[in-house]
Amino acid sequence: KYDEALAKYREAARMQPEQAPFYSSAAQVHMVRKESDAAEENLRKAISLDGEYFEPRLLLGALRYQRKDYRGAIPELEKSMDLMPTKEAATMLSNSYAALGDKARAKKYADMAK
């Protein structure tokens, strides 16, 4: 099923290579399959095509958060919050700042996640 989804996203991207959502969607499949390098590659491509599209920023932040790369996750999550605030991003930002010892920012984002 995932192979089929990836094939469809790759075909769509081949036909319309300027469309960031195809790369972001392919990245989600890679994330489910725990293929983090492929996911990150697709997310970076989506961001390069449309830096104002919140989803690849959120997903790249989530991927880095899962790796416990909090310093790498924060800029992507903050950018995703600027573009489209979500409780998911706020929660990951709160936990990231808490892990880095920044209690004030951790509380700020914890309040946003409520």
HUDA-V472119 format. One record per pair of residues at least 12 apart in sequence whose ideal C-beta (glycine too) atoms are under 8 Angstrom apart, sorted by the first residue. I is the first residue (numbers start at 0). GAP is how many residues later the second one is. Records with the same first field share a line. If there is no record, write none. Layout:
BEGIN
I->GAP + GAP
END
This chain:
BEGIN
1->27 + 30 + 31
4->20 + 24
5->20 + 23 + 24
8->13 + 14 + 16 + 17 + 20
9->16
12->13
17->31
18->30
19->25 + 26 + 27 + 29 + 30 + 33 + 36
20->25 + 32 + 34
22->19 + 20 + 22 + 23 + 26 + 33
23->18 + 19 + 22 + 29 + 31 + 32 + 35
25->16
26->12 + 13 + 15 + 16 + 19 + 29 + 32
27->31
29->12
30->28 + 31 + 32
35->27 + 30 + 31
38->20 + 24
39->20 + 23
42->13 + 16 + 17 + 20
43->16
46->13
51->31
52->30
53->25 + 26 + 29 + 30
54->25
56->19 + 20 + 22 + 23 + 26
57->18 + 19 + 22 + 28 + 30 + 31
59->16
60->12 + 13 + 14 + 15 + 16 + 19 + 28 + 31
61->15 + 26 + 30
63->12
64->12 + 27 + 30 + 31
67->31
69->26 + 27 + 29 + 30
70->29
72->19 + 23
73->19 + 22 + 23
76->12 + 15 + 16 + 19
77->15
80->12 + 31
84->27
86->25 + 26 + 27
89->19 + 20 + 22 + 23
90->18 + 19 + 22
92->12 + 16
93->12 + 13 + 14 + 15 + 16 + 18 + 19
96->12
END
